[in-house]
Amino acid sequence: MKCLIVDDDELARETISVQLAGVDCEMAKDGNEAVAKFEASLDNGPRIDLVLLDIMMPDMNGHETGKAIRQRERDRNIPASERTKIVMLTALNTPDDVMQSMISSQSSAYLVKPVEPHKLRETLSKIGLRVPK
């Protein structure tokens, strides 16, 4: 499995990367870098299977980044069943945030930071991804 961790906080990126030991993780500090890395994976492989995407980022927020990723997939006619899983990450935990993230970027799931290792594994399992132990 290949994962892209997108967060403007370096410590948050590193923490999640450690929780995903055994997974090929790439990191991006903002939405623009994330979209560029995602496009490169579509063009050159290997494809990214999972994007862990912080909502609150400067310039291009997580909702905008998720939309841009979905647009790149549509542009390449990738069927919905084969699209990358997106899990939104945020310190906010209100019903409006959950709904907006699920609708705007067609995300697969939503996690509240700080992300607990067992919650991360449980969430990934629910969306059909397996993390090596």
MARBA-3410 file (N, C-alpha, C, O; in Angstrom, 1 decimal):
133
0.9,-1.2,0.0,0.0,0.0,0.0,0.9,1.2,0.0,1.9,1.3,0.7 ~ 0.5,2.2,-0.8,1.2,3.5,-0.8,0.3,4.6,-0.3,-0.9,4.7,-0.6 ~ 0.8,5.4,0.6,0.1,6.4,1.3,0.7,7.8,1.2,1.9,7.9,1.1 ~ -0.1,8.8,1.1,0.3,10.2,1.0,-0.3,10.9,2.3,-1.5,11.0,2.4 ~ 0.6,11.4,3.1,0.2,12.1,4.4,0.4,13.6,4.1,1.5,14.0,3.8
-0.7,14.3,4.2,-0.7,15.7,3.9,-1.1,16.5,5.1,-2.3,16.4,5.6 ~ -0.2,17.3,5.7,-0.4,18.1,6.8,0.6,19.2,6.9,1.8,18.9,6.6 ~ 0.2,20.4,7.2,1.2,21.5,7.3,2.1,21.4,8.6,3.1,22.1,8.7 ~ 1.7,20.5,9.5,2.5,20.3,10.7,3.4,19.1,10.6,2.9,17.9,10.4 ~ 4.7,19.3,10.5,5.7,18.3,10.3,5.6,17.2,11.4,5.7,16.0,11.0
5.4,17.5,12.6,5.3,16.5,13.7,4.1,15.6,13.5,4.2,14.4,13.7 ~ 3.0,16.2,13.0,1.8,15.4,12.8,2.1,14.4,11.6,1.7,13.2,11.7 ~ 2.7,14.9,10.6,3.1,13.9,9.5,4.0,12.8,10.0,3.7,11.6,9.6 ~ 5.0,13.1,10.7,5.9,12.1,11.2,5.2,11.1,12.2,5.5,9.9,12.1 ~ 4.3,11.6,13.0,3.6,10.8,14.0,2.8,9.7,13.2,2.8,8.6,13.6
2.1,10.2,12.2,1.2,9.3,11.5,2.1,8.3,10.7,1.7,7.1,10.6 ~ 3.2,8.7,10.2,4.1,7.9,9.4,4.6,6.7,10.3,4.7,5.6,9.9 ~ 4.9,7.1,11.6,5.4,6.0,12.5,4.2,5.0,12.8,4.5,3.8,12.9 ~ 3.0,5.5,12.9,1.9,4.7,13.2,1.6,3.7,12.0,1.0,2.7,12.2 ~ 2.1,4.1,10.8,1.9,3.3,9.6,3.2,2.6,9.2,3.4,2.4,8.0
3.9,2.1,10.2,5.2,1.4,10.0,4.9,0.2,9.0,3.9,-0.5,9.3 ~ 5.7,0.1,8.0,5.5,-1.0,7.1,4.7,-0.6,5.8,4.6,-1.3,4.9 ~ 4.2,0.6,5.9,3.5,1.2,4.7,4.4,2.2,4.0,5.1,2.9,4.7 ~ 4.4,2.2,2.7,5.2,3.1,1.9,4.5,4.5,2.0,3.5,4.8,1.3 ~ 5.1,5.4,2.8,4.5,6.7,3.1,5.3,7.8,2.4,6.5,7.9,2.5
4.6,8.7,1.7,5.1,9.9,1.2,4.5,11.0,1.9,3.3,10.9,2.4 ~ 5.1,12.2,2.0,4.6,13.3,2.7,4.5,14.5,1.9,5.3,14.8,1.0 ~ 3.5,15.4,2.2,3.3,16.7,1.6,3.0,17.7,2.7,2.2,17.4,3.6 ~ 3.6,18.9,2.6,3.3,19.9,3.6,2.1,20.8,3.3,1.7,21.6,4.2 ~ 1.6,20.7,2.1,0.4,21.5,1.8,-0.3,20.9,0.6,0.1,19.9,0.0
-1.5,21.5,0.3,-2.3,21.0,-0.8,-1.7,21.0,-2.1,-1.9,20.0,-2.9 ~ -1.0,22.0,-2.5,-0.4,22.1,-3.8,0.7,21.0,-4.0,0.7,20.4,-5.0 ~ 1.5,20.8,-3.0,2.5,19.7,-3.1,1.8,18.3,-3.1,2.2,17.4,-3.9 ~ 0.7,18.2,-2.4,-0.1,16.9,-2.4,-0.6,16.6,-3.8,-0.5,15.5,-4.3 ~ -1.2,17.6,-4.4,-1.8,17.4,-5.7,-0.7,17.1,-6.7,-0.9,16.2,-7.6
0.4,17.7,-6.7,1.5,17.4,-7.6,2.0,16.0,-7.4,2.3,15.3,-8.4 ~ 2.2,15.6,-6.1,2.6,14.2,-5.9,1.6,13.2,-6.3,1.9,12.1,-6.8 ~ 0.3,13.5,-6.1,-0.7,12.6,-6.5,-0.7,12.5,-8.0,-0.8,11.3,-8.6 ~ -0.6,13.6,-8.8,-0.6,13.5,-10.2,0.6,12.7,-10.7,0.5,11.9,-11.6 ~ 1.8,12.9,-10.1,3.0,12.1,-10.5,2.7,10.6,-10.3,3.2,9.8,-11.0
2.0,10.3,-9.2,1.7,8.8,-9.0,0.8,8.3,-10.0,0.9,7.1,-10.4 ~ -0.1,9.1,-10.5,-1.0,8.7,-11.6,-0.3,8.5,-12.9,-0.5,7.6,-13.6 ~ 0.7,9.4,-13.1,1.4,9.4,-14.4,2.5,8.4,-14.4,2.7,7.7,-15.5 ~ 3.2,8.2,-13.3,4.4,7.4,-13.3,4.4,6.2,-12.4,5.2,5.3,-12.5 ~ 3.3,6.1,-11.6,3.2,5.0,-10.7,4.3,5.0,-9.6,5.2,5.9,-9.6
4.2,4.2,-8.6,3.0,3.5,-8.2,1.9,4.4,-7.7,2.2,5.4,-7.1 ~ 0.7,4.0,-8.0,-0.5,4.8,-7.6,-0.6,4.9,-6.1,-0.3,3.9,-5.4 ~ -1.0,6.0,-5.6,-1.3,6.2,-4.2,-2.6,5.6,-3.9,-3.6,5.9,-4.5 ~ -2.7,4.7,-2.8,-3.9,4.0,-2.4,-4.7,4.8,-1.4,-5.9,4.7,-1.3 ~ -4.0,5.6,-0.6,-4.6,6.3,0.5,-4.0,7.7,0.7,-2.8,7.9,0.6
-4.9,8.7,0.9,-4.4,10.0,1.2,-5.0,10.4,2.6,-6.2,10.3,2.8 ~ -4.1,10.7,3.5,-4.5,11.1,4.9,-4.4,12.6,4.8,-3.2,13.1,4.7 ~ -5.5,13.4,4.9,-5.5,14.8,4.5,-6.0,15.7,5.6,-7.2,15.6,6.0 ~ -5.1,16.5,6.1,-5.5,17.5,7.1,-6.5,18.6,6.5,-6.3,19.0,5.3 ~ -7.5,19.0,7.2,-8.4,19.9,6.6,-7.9,21.4,6.7,-8.0,22.1,5.8
-7.4,21.7,7.9,-6.9,23.1,8.1,-5.5,23.3,7.7,-4.6,23.0,8.5 ~ -5.3,23.8,6.5,-4.0,24.1,6.0,-4.0,25.5,5.2,-5.1,25.8,4.7 ~ -2.9,26.2,5.2,-2.9,27.5,4.5,-3.0,27.2,3.0,-2.7,26.1,2.5 ~ -3.3,28.3,2.3,-3.4,28.3,0.8,-4.5,27.4,0.3,-5.6,27.8,0.1 ~ -4.2,26.1,0.1,-5.2,25.2,-0.4,-5.6,24.3,0.8,-4.8,23.4,1.3
-6.8,24.4,1.4,-7.2,23.6,2.5,-7.5,22.1,2.1,-7.4,21.8,0.9 ~ -7.8,21.3,3.1,-8.0,19.9,2.8,-9.2,19.6,1.9,-9.2,18.7,1.0 ~ -10.3,20.4,2.1,-11.5,20.2,1.2,-11.1,20.5,-0.3,-11.5,19.8,-1.2 ~ -10.4,21.6,-0.5,-10.0,22.0,-1.9,-9.0,21.0,-2.4,-9.1,20.6,-3.6 ~ -8.1,20.5,-1.6,-7.1,19.5,-2.0,-7.8,18.2,-2.4,-7.5,17.6,-3.5
-8.8,17.8,-1.6,-9.6,16.5,-1.9,-10.3,16.7,-3.2,-10.4,15.7,-4.0 ~ -10.9,17.8,-3.4,-11.6,18.1,-4.7,-10.7,18.0,-5.9,-11.0,17.4,-6.9 ~ -9.5,18.6,-5.7,-8.5,18.6,-6.8,-8.1,17.1,-7.1,-7.9,16.8,-8.3 ~ -7.9,16.3,-6.1,-7.5,14.9,-6.3,-8.6,14.2,-7.0,-8.3,13.4,-8.0 ~ -9.8,14.4,-6.6,-11.0,13.7,-7.3,-11.1,14.2,-8.7,-11.4,13.4,-9.6
-10.8,15.4,-9.0,-10.9,15.9,-10.4,-9.8,15.3,-11.2,-10.1,14.9,-12.4 ~ -8.6,15.1,-10.7,-7.5,14.4,-11.4,-7.9,13.0,-11.8,-7.7,12.5,-12.9 ~ -8.6,12.3,-10.9,-9.1,11.0,-11.1,-10.1,11.0,-12.2,-10.1,10.1,-13.1 ~ -11.1,11.9,-12.1,-12.1,12.0,-13.2,-11.5,12.3,-14.5,-11.9,11.7,-15.6 ~ -10.5,13.2,-14.6,-9.9,13.6,-15.8,-9.2,12.3,-16.5,-9.1,12.3,-17.7
-8.8,11.4,-15.7,-8.2,10.2,-16.2,-9.2,9.0,-16.3,-8.8,7.8,-16.6 ~ -10.5,9.3,-16.1,-11.5,8.3,-16.2,-11.3,7.1,-15.3,-11.6,5.9,-15.7 ~ -10.8,7.3,-14.1,-10.6,6.3,-13.1,-12.0,6.0,-12.5,-12.6,6.9,-12.0 ~ -12.5,4.8,-12.6,-13.8,4.4,-12.1,-13.9,4.7,-10.6,-12.9,4.5,-9.9 ~ -15.0,5.0,-10.1,-15.2,5.3,-8.6,-14.7,4.2,-7.8,-14.1,4.4,-6.7
-14.9,3.0,-8.2,-14.5,1.8,-7.4,-13.0,1.6,-7.3,-12.5,0.9,-6.4 ~ -12.2,2.3,-8.2,-10.8,2.2,-8.2,-10.1,3.5,-7.6,-8.9,3.6,-7.7 ~ -10.9,4.4,-7.2,-10.3,5.7,-6.7,-9.6,5.6,-5.4,-9.9,4.7,-4.6 ~ -8.6,6.4,-5.2,-7.9,6.5,-4.0,-8.8,6.8,-2.8,-9.7,7.6,-2.9 ~ -8.5,6.1,-1.7,-9.3,6.4,-0.4,-8.7,7.7,0.2,-7.5,7.9,0.3
-9.6,8.6,0.6,-9.2,9.8,1.3,-9.8,9.8,2.7,-11.0,9.6,2.9 ~ -8.9,10.0,3.7,-9.3,10.1,5.0,-9.0,11.5,5.5,-7.8,11.9,5.5 ~ -10.0,12.3,5.9,-9.8,13.6,6.3,-9.4,13.6,7.8,-9.9,12.8,8.6 ~ -8.4,14.5,8.1,-7.9,14.6,9.5,-8.2,16.1,10.0,-7.9,17.0,9.2 ~ -8.6,16.2,11.2,-8.8,17.6,11.7,-8.9,17.6,13.2,-9.2,16.6,13.9
-8.6,18.7,13.8,-8.8,18.9,15.2,-10.2,19.3,15.5,-10.6,19.3,16.7 ~ -11.0,19.7,14.5,-12.4,20.0,14.7,-13.2,18.8,14.7,-12.9,17.8,13.9 ~ -14.3,18.8,15.5,-15.1,17.6,15.5,-16.6,18.0,15.6,-17.2,17.7,16.6 ~ -17.0,18.7,14.6,-18.5,19.1,14.6,-19.2,18.4,13.5,-18.5,18.1,12.5 ~ -20.4,18.2,13.6,-21.2,17.5,12.5,-21.0,18.3,11.1,-20.9,17.6,10.1
-20.9,19.6,11.2,-20.8,20.3,9.9,-19.4,20.0,9.3,-19.4,19.8,8.0 ~ -18.4,19.9,10.1,-17.1,19.5,9.5,-17.1,18.1,8.9,-16.6,17.9,7.8 ~ -17.7,17.2,9.6,-17.8,15.8,9.0,-18.5,15.8,7.7,-18.1,15.3,6.7 ~ -19.7,16.5,7.7,-20.5,16.5,6.4,-19.8,17.2,5.3,-19.7,16.7,4.2 ~ -19.2,18.3,5.6,-18.5,19.1,4.5,-17.3,18.2,4.0,-17.1,18.2,2.8
-16.6,17.5,4.8,-15.4,16.7,4.3,-15.9,15.5,3.5,-15.3,15.2,2.5 ~ -17.0,14.9,3.9,-17.5,13.8,3.2,-18.1,14.2,1.9,-17.9,13.4,0.9 ~ -18.7,15.3,1.8,-19.4,15.7,0.6,-18.4,16.4,-0.4,-18.3,16.0,-1.6 ~ -17.6,17.4,0.1,-16.8,18.2,-0.8,-15.7,17.3,-1.5,-15.4,17.5,-2.7 ~ -15.0,16.5,-0.8,-13.9,15.7,-1.4,-14.3,14.2,-1.6,-13.4,13.4,-1.9
-15.5,13.9,-1.3,-15.9,12.5,-1.4,-15.0,11.6,-0.6,-14.5,10.6,-1.1 ~ -14.7,12.0,0.6,-13.7,11.2,1.4,-14.4,10.0,1.9,-15.6,9.8,1.9 ~ -13.5,9.0,2.2,-14.0,7.7,2.7,-14.2,7.7,4.2,-15.0,6.9,4.6 ~ -13.5,8.5,4.9,-13.6,8.5,6.4,-13.1,9.8,6.9,-12.6,10.7,6.2 ~ -13.2,10.0,8.2,-12.9,11.2,8.9,-12.3,10.8,10.3,-12.9,10.0,11.0
-11.1,11.4,10.6,-10.5,11.1,11.9,-10.2,12.4,12.6,-9.8,13.4,12.0 ~ -10.4,12.4,13.9,-10.1,13.6,14.8,-8.6,13.5,15.3,-8.2,12.4,15.8 ~ -7.9,14.6,15.2,-6.5,14.6,15.7,-6.5,15.0,17.1,-7.4,15.7,17.6 ~ -5.6,14.5,17.9,-4.5,13.6,17.5,-5.0,12.2,17.2,-5.9,11.7,17.9 ~ -4.5,11.6,16.2,-5.0,10.3,15.7,-4.4,9.2,16.6,-3.2,9.1,16.7
-5.3,8.4,17.2,-4.8,7.3,18.0,-4.5,6.1,17.1,-5.3,5.9,16.1 ~ -3.4,5.4,17.3,-3.0,4.3,16.4,-4.1,3.3,16.2,-4.3,2.9,15.0 ~ -4.8,2.9,17.2,-5.9,1.9,17.0,-7.0,2.4,16.2,-7.7,1.7,15.4 ~ -7.4,3.7,16.4,-8.4,4.3,15.6,-8.0,4.4,14.1,-8.9,4.2,13.2 ~ -6.8,4.7,13.8,-6.3,4.8,12.5,-6.4,3.4,11.8,-6.9,3.3,10.7
-5.9,2.4,12.4,-6.0,1.0,11.9,-7.4,0.6,11.7,-7.8,0.0,10.7 ~ -8.3,0.9,12.7,-9.7,0.5,12.6,-10.4,1.2,11.4,-11.1,0.6,10.7 ~ -10.1,2.5,11.3,-10.7,3.2,10.2,-10.2,2.7,8.8,-11.1,2.5,7.9 ~ -9.0,2.4,8.7,-8.4,1.9,7.4,-9.0,0.6,7.1,-9.3,0.3,5.9 ~ -9.2,-0.3,8.1,-9.8,-1.6,7.9,-11.3,-1.4,7.4,-11.7,-2.2,6.6
-12.0,-0.5,8.0,-13.4,-0.3,7.6,-13.5,0.2,6.2,-14.6,-0.1,5.5 ~ -12.5,0.9,5.6,-12.6,1.3,4.2,-11.9,0.4,3.3,-11.7,0.7,2.1 ~ -11.5,-0.8,3.8,-11.0,-1.9,2.9,-9.5,-1.9,2.7,-9.0,-2.5,1.8 ~ -8.7,-1.2,3.6,-7.3,-1.1,3.5,-6.7,-1.9,4.7,-7.1,-1.8,5.8 ~ -5.6,-2.6,4.4,-4.9,-3.4,5.5,-3.6,-2.8,5.7,-2.8,-2.6,4.8
-3.3,-2.6,7.0,-1.9,-2.1,7.4,-1.1,-3.2,8.0,-1.6,-3.9,8.8 ~ 0.1,-3.4,7.5,0.9,-4.5,8.1,1.2,-4.2,9.6,1.2,-3.1,10.0 ~ 1.3,-5.3,10.3,1.5,-5.2,11.8,3.0,-5.1,12.1,3.4,-5.0,13.2
END
